[in-house]
Amino acid sequence: MTGMTVQVRRIYDEAEASDGVRVLVDRLWPRGVSKARAKLDEWCKDVAPSNELREWYGHDPERYDEFARRYEAELKAPERAAAYAQLKELSKGTLTLLTATKEVEISQAAVLAGLLD
């Protein structure tokens, strides 16, 4: 899609003018971040991976590929599919997917960015 940019950032980073639509894709609200500081357009918690998958993964880089495969399968479940469709609607211009994780490149936000791109 022309003109569409999907990027991934930490929720703890300062908002930037180039962020476009800012969407938190974590199920839980990040510690120490006020709603005002987050400057969110959406909190799409229903798109987050299941607790079981998240706990199994544990952000182990060696499990990332399998995590991504399982997470993509989870996104087909009705509740997550609706949330994912909402994200796709928001990605018409610049979309910034936000997560609290320290390693954004191996997060669910990175999986989502890859699917939306």
Backbone bond lengths (Angstrom), bond angles and torsions (degrees), N, CA, C in turn:
res aa  C-N    CA-C-N  psi(-1)  N-CA   C-N-CA  omega(-1)  CA-C   N-CA-C  phi
1 M - - - 1.449 - - 1.529 109.57 -
2 T 1.259 116.74 127.70 1.455 121.85 -178.37 1.520 110.94 -72.87
3 G 1.322 116.09 138.55 1.448 121.19 176.39 1.509 114.53 80.37
4 M 1.336 117.26 0.44 1.450 120.41 179.71 1.516 109.82 -96.00
5 T 1.325 116.31 132.24 1.452 121.81 176.35 1.519 107.78 -130.81
6 V 1.325 116.51 129.23 1.462 120.95 175.34 1.518 106.57 -118.64
7 Q 1.314 115.58 125.08 1.459 120.04 178.69 1.523 109.55 -128.69
8 V 1.310 115.63 160.38 1.457 122.47 -178.56 1.519 108.76 -122.11
9 R 1.330 115.56 132.83 1.470 120.44 179.95 1.516 108.92 -143.75
10 R 1.307 115.08 165.08 1.471 120.71 174.59 1.520 109.08 -81.80
11 I 1.302 116.47 142.95 1.461 122.03 177.49 1.526 110.52 -64.31
12 Y 1.329 116.74 -23.46 1.465 121.21 -178.77 1.528 112.72 -78.46
13 D 1.328 118.22 -13.88 1.463 121.69 176.87 1.526 108.98 -75.20
14 E 1.311 116.02 149.82 1.464 120.10 176.91 1.527 110.18 -64.89
15 A 1.326 116.04 142.69 1.464 121.13 176.02 1.526 108.94 -64.35
16 E 1.320 115.78 144.28 1.466 121.27 178.13 1.521 109.63 -122.00
17 A 1.301 116.33 153.30 1.466 121.36 -179.91 1.531 111.17 -59.85
18 S 1.329 117.00 -28.76 1.470 121.39 -177.73 1.530 113.09 -81.93
19 D 1.329 117.93 2.54 1.467 120.71 -177.21 1.519 113.74 -69.91
20 G 1.313 117.82 -26.80 1.463 119.16 -175.10 1.522 109.98 66.53
21 V 1.328 116.54 -134.24 1.460 121.37 178.73 1.524 108.53 -79.47
22 R 1.333 116.14 125.41 1.473 121.86 -177.84 1.525 109.60 -103.91
23 V 1.348 115.49 121.93 1.457 120.80 -176.29 1.526 110.06 -129.84
24 L 1.322 116.37 123.11 1.459 121.63 173.79 1.527 107.59 -81.59
25 V 1.347 116.78 127.83 1.464 120.86 -177.20 1.528 112.38 -114.51
26 D 1.322 117.10 21.69 1.466 122.64 175.26 1.530 108.99 -95.32
27 R 1.330 115.97 148.85 1.467 120.36 177.92 1.532 111.47 -72.23
28 L 1.324 116.52 -35.45 1.467 121.11 -178.20 1.522 110.52 -104.41
29 W 1.339 114.92 145.37 1.462 119.04 177.06 1.535 108.47 -68.83
30 P 1.335 118.01 134.60 1.467 121.38 -178.30 1.528 112.74 -68.06
31 R 1.316 115.28 139.57 1.462 121.06 -179.86 1.519 111.51 -64.46
32 G 1.313 115.13 139.35 1.455 120.80 172.38 1.517 115.51 76.13
33 V 1.330 117.93 10.68 1.470 120.57 179.75 1.527 108.19 -116.22
34 S 1.317 116.05 119.78 1.465 119.53 177.63 1.524 109.40 -78.48
35 K 1.312 115.54 157.16 1.475 120.03 178.12 1.536 109.70 -59.71
36 A 1.334 117.00 -38.08 1.465 120.54 -179.72 1.531 111.21 -66.03
37 R 1.327 116.86 -43.81 1.461 120.32 -178.81 1.529 111.75 -67.30
38 A 1.331 116.84 -32.30 1.464 120.88 -177.00 1.533 111.93 -65.81
39 K 1.316 116.58 -30.42 1.474 121.63 -179.26 1.524 111.73 48.54
40 L 1.326 115.66 51.45 1.462 121.50 -178.10 1.517 111.97 -86.38
41 D 1.318 114.36 148.90 1.458 120.40 168.49 1.529 109.47 -94.91
42 E 1.332 115.78 -30.71 1.466 121.68 -179.59 1.520 109.51 -150.19
43 W 1.331 115.35 152.18 1.461 121.83 167.43 1.510 105.00 -121.32
44 C 1.294 116.35 104.20 1.460 122.87 -173.94 1.535 109.27 -101.17
45 K 1.344 116.56 67.40 1.463 120.45 -173.66 1.523 113.08 -70.88
46 D 1.329 117.84 -23.31 1.470 119.70 -179.43 1.521 113.39 -72.28
47 V 1.336 117.97 -10.38 1.459 120.95 178.03 1.539 111.18 -88.35
48 A 1.315 116.99 -8.65 1.465 121.21 -177.94 1.528 111.07 -68.42
49 P 1.325 117.10 154.11 1.467 119.67 177.88 1.530 111.57 -66.25
50 S 1.325 115.98 158.25 1.457 121.03 178.18 1.528 109.77 -61.64
51 N 1.320 116.02 155.73 1.463 120.41 177.17 1.527 110.73 -59.05
52 E 1.332 116.46 -38.94 1.465 120.45 -179.36 1.533 110.59 -61.65
53 L 1.321 116.51 -46.13 1.466 120.17 -179.55 1.524 110.36 -67.27
54 R 1.311 117.05 -43.04 1.463 121.33 -179.69 1.528 110.79 -61.08
55 E 1.325 116.74 -44.38 1.464 120.41 -179.84 1.530 111.52 -67.67
56 W 1.341 116.83 -40.15 1.470 120.32 177.36 1.531 110.02 -60.20
57 Y 1.318 115.85 -44.70 1.465 121.60 -175.82 1.527 111.70 -66.49
58 G 1.325 116.71 -52.21 1.458 121.16 178.95 1.524 114.85 56.80
59 H 1.325 117.65 23.28 1.467 124.15 -178.53 1.525 112.93 55.46
60 D 1.319 115.43 34.37 1.462 122.01 175.18 1.532 107.43 -80.07
61 P 1.342 118.32 113.90 1.467 120.57 -177.15 1.535 113.03 -54.35
62 E 1.314 117.14 -31.58 1.471 119.80 179.79 1.519 112.21 -70.14
63 R 1.318 117.66 -19.44 1.469 121.74 179.65 1.530 112.80 -98.01
64 Y 1.324 117.87 -0.82 1.469 120.27 -172.89 1.527 113.07 -57.88
65 D 1.318 118.61 -47.86 1.463 120.32 -177.39 1.530 111.48 -60.40
66 E 1.317 116.30 -42.70 1.468 120.16 178.13 1.526 110.33 -68.83
67 F 1.323 117.02 -38.90 1.457 121.02 175.69 1.532 110.04 -58.34
68 A 1.334 116.19 -47.99 1.465 120.97 -178.50 1.529 110.24 -59.36
69 R 1.336 116.96 -42.43 1.468 121.20 179.88 1.532 110.49 -63.72
70 R 1.319 116.66 -47.40 1.470 120.65 -179.38 1.526 111.42 -66.45
71 Y 1.312 116.24 -39.06 1.462 120.38 -179.64 1.524 110.49 -66.17
72 E 1.317 116.92 -42.38 1.466 120.37 177.47 1.533 110.10 -59.34
73 A 1.326 116.78 -38.69 1.469 120.62 176.90 1.534 110.41 -65.07
74 E 1.335 117.22 -40.51 1.467 120.93 178.36 1.525 112.03 -62.94
75 L 1.310 117.07 -31.01 1.469 120.68 -178.62 1.527 112.48 -66.51
76 K 1.320 117.30 -10.61 1.471 121.16 178.61 1.530 112.10 -86.49
77 A 1.336 117.27 -12.80 1.465 121.14 176.74 1.526 108.48 -66.26
78 P 1.346 118.30 144.33 1.478 121.47 -172.28 1.532 115.45 -49.32
79 E 1.326 118.05 -49.49 1.470 119.95 -176.88 1.528 111.01 -62.89
80 R 1.326 116.46 -46.15 1.466 120.10 -179.59 1.531 111.14 -72.29
81 A 1.313 117.26 -34.47 1.471 120.47 179.35 1.526 110.70 -61.86
82 A 1.320 116.99 -39.56 1.469 120.83 178.34 1.531 110.28 -65.84
83 A 1.334 116.52 -42.22 1.467 120.54 179.00 1.529 110.32 -66.28
84 Y 1.333 116.71 -39.60 1.468 120.74 178.52 1.535 110.01 -64.91
85 A 1.316 117.39 -41.09 1.475 121.23 177.94 1.529 109.85 -61.34
86 Q 1.334 117.23 -38.34 1.466 121.36 177.24 1.528 110.16 -63.05
87 L 1.328 116.77 -42.03 1.472 121.05 177.28 1.525 110.55 -61.15
88 K 1.321 116.73 -43.09 1.472 120.58 179.58 1.524 110.73 -59.62
89 E 1.324 116.73 -37.89 1.466 120.58 177.76 1.524 111.45 -64.70
90 L 1.324 116.41 -35.71 1.463 121.03 -178.91 1.523 112.44 -75.67
91 S 1.335 117.19 -15.13 1.467 120.63 -172.89 1.521 113.58 -91.31
92 K 1.309 117.88 28.42 1.467 121.12 179.81 1.528 112.33 -73.24
93 G 1.314 116.95 -27.96 1.467 121.54 178.40 1.513 109.01 -120.09
94 T 1.321 116.73 -122.73 1.458 120.65 175.93 1.520 108.64 -95.44
95 L 1.320 115.53 128.11 1.456 122.63 -179.80 1.518 108.19 -124.57
96 T 1.320 116.52 127.96 1.461 121.36 175.99 1.518 108.58 -112.98
97 L 1.328 115.19 116.45 1.455 121.86 177.75 1.523 107.58 -89.63
98 L 1.311 116.01 126.02 1.463 121.43 -175.14 1.520 110.86 -111.13
99 T 1.322 115.15 141.69 1.454 122.07 178.15 1.521 109.18 -145.37
100 A 1.324 115.74 156.51 1.461 119.93 179.39 1.526 111.94 -86.73
101 T 1.308 117.62 -13.73 1.459 120.64 -175.95 1.524 111.98 -60.13
102 K 1.324 115.91 149.35 1.471 120.46 -178.98 1.515 112.08 -76.11
103 E 1.317 117.92 -29.12 1.464 121.63 -177.06 1.531 109.47 -111.82
104 V 1.320 115.76 81.85 1.468 120.43 -174.56 1.527 112.95 -61.73
105 E 1.338 116.81 -27.22 1.467 119.26 -176.87 1.530 112.85 -70.83
106 I 1.339 117.49 -13.38 1.474 120.13 176.15 1.530 110.31 -124.45
107 S 1.320 116.12 36.39 1.465 122.28 -177.94 1.526 111.22 -107.54
108 Q 1.324 115.99 171.20 1.465 119.72 174.31 1.522 110.23 -62.91
109 A 1.325 117.39 -29.72 1.464 120.50 177.90 1.525 110.42 -63.39
110 A 1.335 117.08 -37.58 1.472 120.87 177.64 1.522 110.92 -66.73
111 V 1.334 116.52 -39.08 1.475 120.25 177.16 1.530 109.13 -62.50
112 L 1.322 116.03 -47.30 1.470 120.42 -179.82 1.528 110.75 -61.11
113 A 1.319 117.22 -44.05 1.474 120.70 179.99 1.531 109.94 -59.07
114 G 1.322 116.68 -42.62 1.461 120.49 178.46 1.512 112.79 -62.16
115 L 1.324 116.66 -38.52 1.464 121.18 179.84 1.525 111.29 -72.70
116 L 1.320 117.13 -35.95 1.460 121.08 -177.69 1.518 113.04 -79.39
117 D 1.323 117.31 -24.84 1.462 120.95 -176.47 1.511 113.63 -68.68
